[in-house]
């Protein structure tokens, strides 16, 4: 039955609290008599006091505005006290969800309503809004939502989101069972769910699918994000009061998320029983920057009878400094005989000079000390209007604006000059000592001849996200409900500044040592001496990525019988992605130019000091053109993808009792039809030409979800479904990209004829609930993916590709070997796993330890697929799949103060197939430790202390699954926050 609004009050305080939920009536707990002292007056305030004194939630399906209570005093059971509070107000109370639900009383002819134990549980009650506060209470309520759901669902509520020291929304999601996040410059960025990467997880915001792109300062992590994956780092967690993660698929959800769907919800005015004003103010500092930056948030909500309006704002600045060691990658090398001194071990020298094919030694490229400093600014604004003229009509509108800006200075000191260590060694370099482990050159000592270079990059980028959505619901008849939604979203990433200055120091002694998992470079000169450095090169670059969604849907819900409803609907969704990368380059060969750079010392935290170029001053002195045009487009980067999808679904929802067991379930079919248009530059074999390719695919997706109450505290679930995930944007482009470098380079191309990923999934769950104290759940899942998209790599001569010779780097020619990478539909893949989750309040312990509690989860996942690496088929773990993930939080909470310490562990994972002499590339395991504590003062003011990444956990990348060749190892420091929150 539909309800106009609902309200629940708990002790404690929350900055942004409110959610939409469904509740099923459940047997009441046995509660002893206790003393109540509640004054007469406003009913809402009386119920708030009752909830605190009885320590139980109270929800209402009735409008309690302008109703009064006579109060209550004395020793009573909670049932007796509540009945006295609502006496004479035409209300009745029903036990549900470990507490009570208030409804309008039946007509006078009906017998008086009393608080009762509901046996068996009543059908699901749809509640529009519930307010919950207090971390322990949000865990309880999120658990109740999970228990009453049909499919496998996880919920994070407002206080749960705000209870942790999360720098952005991505970090708030990392504690969901099976959820992992990638990190960049000290913050979370993208998510993976149950072993499937970001492209497999669909993001939904206020009821519609969305996408957004940002950038990493580090080339090793892909720089600009032009994928389907949603970059959750755009938003502060304070903007959201509920996040729902649907792990199992139902046909009323959009297709497209094999991994799952993350549904984000911003606050609405009817989430609160009346007017609301809340704010927080914090200061952030980081051990790697030593600066202090602000983080503030505020919410204002106002109700005028049937009309409500809400505005929330979150603003933060943050200085981050990630620094450490990195290589450009690893590549097979051959040394000239003249480049190897007699002091090198003869066996080692023979391999370096004479080995061919698979016997060639693989060496790191451009061994570098690097630093990435970022001043990050994040602004988010939400606005919501709700109009509910009675219980049969609901109208709403939501607006969201988000802006994430990065202002970066990036520095590196690399063996990458004119005579570099980026491939074959046949220039002036003179090797005097080397160590080979396995097939890897892990240590090399050069007596001279190595040309080093420093790099200073200044970049500025901004992502602006806009969303507008309207929704409505009409109870057209007693059994017929109509719903509609229309929305538009746009994410616009722009990187107008991406300027580099390179300085070179020629003919230097240099050595590196990567043994023992450590990285040490030694220089035969003083890198802080400006006289050692001359101008080498100036680069410019511009990037833009635009994602747009336009969505409209209409749904019908018909109550065919008391235990059966039939739902159906149709949807239109248009998605468009546009973008480009433009580059300009000016070379200043050593000894041939009088051009001079303006030099300075690296000015951010760095593994060591060295001279770099002052970008702005040098660009001004040289008169470098920063105004790039389409003529400077990087090949393969200027392309557009448009998808238009029509879909429809039909689903039955039912509940009942069989053999004494209550159950609920849904069964349905969804049909989708997608038209694809891909345009860009295609390789004809002779030259590149503009091209447009159209494609179309459709299908039917069945889904069944069933939940059975196996006992008073045990729920069993079964889900069987089929779903798709569409190919990544880069894979669908009708374009090619040439990345040219001194040692050769890489050509990547798309394939617009790819079929989407198609997965058949089955999963089962057993959940046991321990009253208000906690729960335990175990889940197993299996997904079989047909037409799994994988990557084929091969080594070819540049001339055989047909790309223009002007894309080559100086010194390269048609016979230079390039790595050619393209996506193909493989034979398929599967993923399976086991997931455990446990939450428990330690109320069985003696005081004061009875205020302790624990919430944690662990997931084991396994999945492999074929990848073609250097022309050979290799079985690898699925990209982004961590075989083990876990989260654990130990908390202590009283009415006056509380503290939490949490751990987020992710085992190692692959992010690419590798190539160029390495099979597989990825990240080593990581474990992040965070801390949060608060103290409640009188008057509602809360003092908050938070710590992020307390152990300064490194991020380590490697190449080759066997030899684990170090690619990058960086740290970003510890972040601490101190501030206050207040609401009234």
DAFENSUL-V79596 format. One record per residue. N is the residue number from 1. PHI is phi in radians with two decimals (* if undefined). Layout:
# DAFENSUL-V79596
n: <N/N>
phi: <PHI/PHI>
This chain:
# DAFENSUL-V79596
n: <1/2/3/4/5/6/7/8/9/10/11/12/13/14/15/16/17/18/19/20/21/22/23/24/25/26/27/28/29/30/31/32/33/34/35/36/37/38/39/40/41/42/43/44/45/46/47/48/49/50/51/52/53/54/55/56/57/58/59/60/61/62/63/64/65/66/67/68/69/70/71/72/73/74/75/76/77/78/79/80/81/82/83/84/85/86/87/88/89/90/91/92/93/94/95/96/97/98/99/100/101/102/103/104/105/106/107/108/109/110/111/112/113/114/115/116/117/118/119/120/121/122/123/124/125/126/127/128/129/130/131/132/133/134/135/136/137/138/139/140/141/142/143/144/145/146/147/148/149/150/151/152/153/154/155/156/157/158/159/160/161/162/163/164/165/166/167/168/169/170/171/172/173/174/175/176/177/178/179/180/181/182/183/184/185/186/187/188/189/190/191/192/193/194/195/196/197/198/199/200/201/202/203/204/205/206/207/208/209/210/211/212/213/214/215/216/217/218/219/220/221/222/223/224/225/226/227/228/229/230/231/232/233/234/235/236/237/238/239/240/241/242/243/244/245/246/247/248/249/250/251/252/253/254/255/256/257/258/259/260/261/262/263/264/265/266/267/268/269/270/271/272/273/274/275/276/277/278/279/280/281/282/283/284/285/286/287/288/289/290/291/292/293/294/295/296/297/298/299/300/301/302/303/304/305/306/307/308/309/310/311/312/313/314/315/316/317/318/319/320/321/322/323/324/325/326/327/328/329/330/331/332/333/334/335/336/337/338/339/340/341/342/343/344/345/346/347/348/349/350/351/352/353/354/355/356/357/358/359/360/361/362/363/364/365/366/367/368/369/370/371/372/373/374/375/376/377/378/379/380/381/382/383/384/385/386/387/388/389/390/391/392/393/394/395/396/397/398/399/400/401/402/403/404/405/406/407/408/409/410/411/412/413/414/415/416/417/418/419/420/421/422/423/424/425/426/427/428/429/430/431/432/433/434/435/436/437/438/439/440/441/442/443/444/445/446/447/448/449/450/451/452/453/454/455/456/457/458/459/460/461/462/463/464/465/466/467/468/469/470/471/472/473/474/475/476/477/478/479/480/481/482/483/484/485/486/487/488/489/490/491/492/493/494/495/496/497/498/499/500/501/502/503/504/505/506/507/508/509/510/511/512/513/514/515/516/517/518/519/520/521/522/523/524/525/526/527/528/529/530/531/532/533/534/535/536/537/538/539/540/541/542/543/544/545/546/547/548/549/550/551/552/553/554/555/556/557/558/559/560/561/562/563/564/565/566/567/568/569/570/571/572/573/574/575/576/577/578/579/580/581/582/583/584/585/586/587/588/589/590/591/592/593/594/595/596/597/598/599/600/601/602/603/604/605/606/607/608/609/610/611/612/613/614/615/616/617/618/619/620/621/622/623/624/625/626/627/628/629/630/631/632/633/634/635/636/637/638/639/640/641/642/643/644/645/646/647/648/649/650/651/652/653/654/655/656/657/658/659/660/661/662/663/664/665/666/667/668/669/670/671/672/673/674/675/676/677/678/679/680/681/682/683/684/685/686/687/688/689/690/691/692/693/694/695/696/697/698/699/700/701/702/703/704/705/706/707/708/709/710/711/712/713/714/715/716/717/718/719/720/721/722/723/724/725/726/727/728/729/730/731/732/733/734/735/736/737/738/739/740/741/742/743/744/745/746/747/748/749/750/751/752/753/754/755/756/757/758/759/760/761/762/763/764/765/766/767/768/769/770/771/772/773/774/775/776/777/778/779/780/781/782/783/784/785/786/787/788/789/790/791/792/793/794/795/796/797/798/799/800/801/802/803/804/805/806/807/808/809/810/811/812/813/814/815/816/817/818/819/820/821/822/823/824/825/826/827/828/829/830/831/832/833/834/835/836/837/838/839/840/841/842/843/844/845/846/847/848/849/850/851/852/853/854/855/856/857/858/859/860/861/862/863/864/865/866/867/868/869/870/871/872/873/874/875/876/877/878/879/880/881/882/883/884/885/886/887/888/889/890/891/892/893/894/895/896/897/898/899/900/901/902/903/904/905/906/907/908/909/910/911/912/913/914/915/916/917/918/919/920/921/922/923/924/925/926/927/928/929/930/931/932/933/934/935/936/937/938/939/940/941/942/943/944/945/946/947/948/949/950/951/952/953/954/955/956/957/958/959/960/961/962/963/964/965/966/967/968/969/970/971/972/973/974/975/976/977/978/979/980/981/982/983/984>
phi: <*/-1.39/-2.29/-1.24/-2.88/-2.46/-2.48/-2.39/-2.16/-2.30/-1.22/1.82/-2.51/-2.44/-1.21/-2.25/-2.17/2.78/-2.85/-1.90/-2.70/-2.09/-2.24/-1.98/-1.05/-2.42/-1.01/-1.26/-1.41/-1.40/-2.01/-1.29/-1.19/-2.66/-1.52/-2.06/-2.48/-2.22/-1.29/-1.24/2.54/-1.02/-1.11/-1.05/-1.19/-1.12/-1.18/-1.08/-1.15/-1.05/-1.07/-1.20/-1.28/-1.51/1.02/-2.42/-1.39/-2.26/-2.07/-2.29/-1.76/-2.01/-1.40/-1.74/-1.09/1.14/-1.86/-2.10/-2.22/-1.41/1.40/-2.73/-2.63/2.23/-1.62/-2.51/-1.31/-0.99/-1.08/-1.14/-1.10/-1.17/-1.06/-1.21/-1.11/-1.73/-1.02/1.39/-1.87/1.03/-2.18/-2.31/-1.96/-2.22/-1.19/-2.85/1.04/1.37/-2.59/-2.41/-2.01/-1.74/-2.28/-1.11/-1.22/-1.18/-0.93/-0.99/-1.24/-1.39/-1.12/-1.00/-1.51/-2.27/-1.14/-2.43/-1.56/-1.58/-2.42/-1.35/-0.99/-1.34/-1.04/-1.01/-1.81/-1.56/-1.82/-1.32/-2.54/-2.51/-1.84/-2.25/-2.46/1.59/-1.05/-1.08/-1.24/-1.15/-1.07/-1.10/-1.25/-1.08/-1.14/-1.15/-1.09/-1.08/-1.11/-1.58/-1.25/-1.48/-1.62/-1.38/-2.35/-2.09/-2.28/-2.03/-1.78/-0.97/-1.17/-1.12/-1.10/-1.36/-1.40/-1.99/-1.43/-1.58/-1.34/-2.75/-1.15/-0.99/-1.24/-1.18/-1.49/-1.20/-1.61/-1.22/-0.93/1.49/-1.68/-2.29/-2.27/-1.65/-2.18/-2.67/0.85/1.47/-2.30/-1.21/-2.30/-2.19/-2.13/-2.29/-2.22/0.91/1.51/-1.81/-1.26/-0.99/-1.18/-1.66/-1.95/-1.53/-1.80/-2.22/-2.22/0.87/1.63/-2.36/-1.18/-2.44/-2.58/-2.72/-2.15/-2.33/-2.45/-1.78/-1.30/-1.81/-1.07/-1.06/-1.86/1.65/0.96/-1.27/-1.61/-2.04/-2.44/-1.33/-1.07/-1.56/-1.53/-1.22/-1.17/-1.10/-1.92/-1.36/-1.18/-1.13/-1.35/-2.13/-1.95/-2.77/-2.22/-2.00/-1.94/-1.61/-1.50/-1.79/-1.69/-2.19/-1.26/-1.39/-1.55/-1.05/-1.30/2.11/-2.27/-1.04/-1.23/2.61/-2.24/-1.86/-1.80/-1.78/-2.33/-1.53/-1.24/-2.16/-1.13/-1.42/-1.23/-2.14/-1.22/-2.75/-1.23/-2.53/-2.44/-2.55/-2.72/-2.50/-2.50/-2.43/-2.06/-1.99/-2.50/-2.29/-1.17/-1.60/-2.15/1.14/-1.76/-2.07/-2.28/-1.60/-2.52/-2.30/-2.62/-2.64/-2.44/-2.26/-2.31/-2.37/-2.08/-2.22/1.14/-1.50/-2.06/-2.43/-2.42/-2.50/-2.35/-2.30/-2.41/-2.37/-2.35/-2.64/-2.19/-2.69/-1.69/-2.26/-2.41/-1.79/-2.61/2.77/-2.16/-2.69/-1.99/-1.23/2.57/-2.22/-2.60/-1.10/-2.27/-2.28/-1.77/-1.27/-1.03/-1.26/-1.59/-1.99/-1.34/-1.18/-1.29/-1.33/-0.86/-1.00/-1.15/-1.11/-1.05/-1.09/-1.15/-1.18/-1.58/-1.96/-1.16/-2.28/0.97/-1.19/-1.45/-1.15/-1.30/-1.81/-2.14/-1.28/-2.01/0.96/-0.95/-2.37/-1.60/-2.42/-2.48/-2.21/-1.80/-2.42/-1.72/-1.88/-2.14/-2.28/-2.27/-2.37/-2.36/-2.14/-2.44/-2.49/-2.12/-2.35/-2.36/-2.34/-1.40/1.81/-1.56/-1.82/-2.30/-2.36/-2.27/-2.64/-2.46/-2.26/-2.18/-2.49/-2.22/-2.33/-2.47/-2.10/-2.09/-2.14/-2.14/-1.99/-2.14/-2.20/-2.33/-2.67/-2.14/-2.23/-1.47/-2.53/-1.45/-1.11/-1.90/-1.66/-1.99/-2.22/2.85/-1.01/-1.86/-2.48/-1.75/-1.62/-1.13/-2.22/-1.47/-2.04/-2.91/-2.75/-2.28/-1.94/-2.06/1.15/-2.07/-2.00/-1.49/-1.58/-2.56/-2.58/-2.21/-1.89/-1.37/2.95/1.48/-1.62/-1.67/-1.71/-2.53/-1.94/-2.31/-2.16/-2.03/-1.91/-2.39/-2.34/-2.51/-2.49/-1.97/-1.96/-2.02/-2.26/-2.51/-2.35/-2.49/-2.12/-2.54/-2.64/-2.54/-2.28/-1.49/-1.18/-2.64/-1.01/-1.93/-2.16/-2.19/-2.02/-2.34/-2.57/-2.65/-2.45/-2.76/-2.45/-2.41/-2.53/-2.02/-2.13/-1.68/-2.31/-2.12/-1.33/-2.13/-2.70/-1.93/-2.28/-2.16/-1.93/-1.98/-2.20/-2.05/-1.69/0.97/-2.05/-1.32/-2.78/-2.56/-2.36/-2.51/-1.92/-1.30/1.24/1.33/-1.83/-2.35/-2.35/-1.85/-2.22/-2.06/-1.54/-2.74/-1.68/-1.16/-1.65/-1.54/-1.04/-1.18/-1.37/-2.05/-2.25/-1.15/-2.04/-2.83/-2.34/-2.10/-2.28/-2.78/-2.37/-2.34/-2.62/-2.41/-2.11/-2.03/-2.36/-2.17/-2.18/-2.33/-2.49/-2.57/-2.42/-2.26/-2.20/-2.21/-2.02/-1.48/-1.24/-2.74/-0.98/-1.96/-2.44/-2.21/-2.05/-2.08/-2.72/-3.06/-2.33/-2.54/-2.13/-2.44/-2.05/-2.17/-2.40/-2.20/-2.26/3.08/-2.84/-2.28/-2.09/-2.38/-2.25/-2.57/-2.26/-1.75/-2.26/-0.95/-1.07/1.46/-1.98/-2.41/-1.57/-1.10/-2.15/-1.66/-1.54/-1.83/-2.69/-1.57/-0.91/-1.98/-2.07/-1.02/-2.53/-1.01/-2.76/-1.60/-2.87/-1.50/-2.31/-1.54/-1.34/-1.08/-1.08/-1.18/-1.22/-1.05/-1.15/-1.16/-1.47/1.18/-1.17/-1.29/-1.79/-1.67/-1.50/-2.31/-1.06/-1.14/-1.75/-1.04/-1.22/-0.94/1.51/-1.60/-1.59/-2.53/-2.38/-2.14/-2.21/-2.19/-2.11/-2.20/-1.84/-2.54/-2.61/-2.49/-2.44/-2.54/-1.89/-1.99/-2.54/-2.55/3.13/-2.40/-2.37/0.94/1.40/-1.96/-1.38/-2.57/-2.63/-2.88/-2.43/-2.51/-2.93/-2.27/-2.25/-1.95/-2.33/-2.46/-2.04/-1.78/-2.02/-2.21/-2.18/-2.33/3.01/-1.85/-2.02/-1.45/-1.58/1.68/-2.11/-2.72/-1.77/-2.37/-1.12/-2.65/-2.26/-2.15/-1.86/-2.51/-2.65/-2.60/-2.56/3.11/-2.09/-2.06/-1.57/-2.69/-2.30/-2.27/-2.41/-2.18/-2.20/-1.42/-1.26/-2.89/-1.01/-2.29/-2.22/-2.15/-1.97/-2.27/-2.45/-2.29/-2.29/-2.74/-2.20/-2.61/-2.18/-2.32/-1.34/-1.01/-1.14/-1.11/-1.11/-1.22/-1.59/-1.16/-1.64/-2.74/-2.29/-2.25/-1.86/-1.93/-1.68/-2.54/-1.02/-1.59/2.38/2.64/-2.35/-2.04/-2.06/-2.41/-1.69/-2.64/-1.13/-1.59/-1.09/-1.52/-1.21/-1.10/-2.28/-2.25/-1.77/-2.26/-2.45/-2.59/-2.39/-2.46/-2.11/-2.17/-2.08/-2.03/-1.96/1.03/-1.48/-1.46/2.85/-2.79/-2.39/-2.42/-2.27/-2.24/-2.16/-2.52/-2.56/-2.26/-1.92/-1.82/-1.53/0.84/-1.16/-1.48/-2.27/-2.06/-1.93/-2.14/-2.66/-1.71/-2.38/-1.33/-1.04/-1.08/-1.36/-1.49/1.52/-1.35/-1.06/-1.21/-1.20/-1.43/-1.33/-1.32/-0.96/1.65/-1.57/-2.49/-1.03/-1.58/-1.13/-1.39/-2.08/-1.54/-1.85/-2.11/-2.64/-1.48/-2.48/-1.35/-1.57/-1.42/1.99/-2.75/-2.41/-2.46/-2.45/-2.96/-2.24/-2.31/-2.10/-2.43/-2.55/-2.40/-2.68/-1.53/-1.50/-1.21/-1.37/-1.45/-1.23/-1.06/-1.57/-1.29/-1.23/-1.59/-1.34/-2.77/-2.46/-2.41/-2.82/-2.75/-2.52/-2.26/-2.01/-2.31/-2.51/-2.93/-2.41/-2.62/-1.41/-2.27/-1.76/-2.07/0.87/1.45/-2.03/-1.43/-2.28/-1.53/-2.24/-1.05/-1.04/-1.11/1.30/-1.51/-1.68/-1.12/-2.21/-2.37/-2.70/-2.40/-2.55/-2.34/-1.83/-2.24/-2.38/-2.50/-2.17/-1.19/-1.74/-2.73/-2.82/-2.64/-2.49/-2.24/-2.32/-2.22/-2.21/-1.91/-2.42/-1.27/-1.06/-2.68/-1.62/-2.14/-2.80/-1.39/1.49/2.06/1.04/1.67/-2.15/-1.78/1.43/-2.61/-3.06/-2.16/-1.38/-1.10/-2.51/-2.50/-1.83/-1.95/-2.17/-2.43/-2.48/-2.54/-2.54/-2.35/-1.61/-1.57/-1.20/1.57/1.62/-1.44/-2.09/-1.70/-2.16/-2.20/-2.38/-2.39/-2.05/1.01/-1.09/-1.67/0.88/-1.12/-1.35/-1.86/-2.11/-1.89/-2.52/-2.07/1.34/-1.25/-1.55/-1.67/0.82/-1.27/-1.13/-1.82/-2.76/-2.51/-2.34/-2.28/-2.36/1.48/-1.81/-1.94/-2.20/-2.29/-2.33/-3.02/-2.36/-2.26/-2.69/-2.51/-2.81>
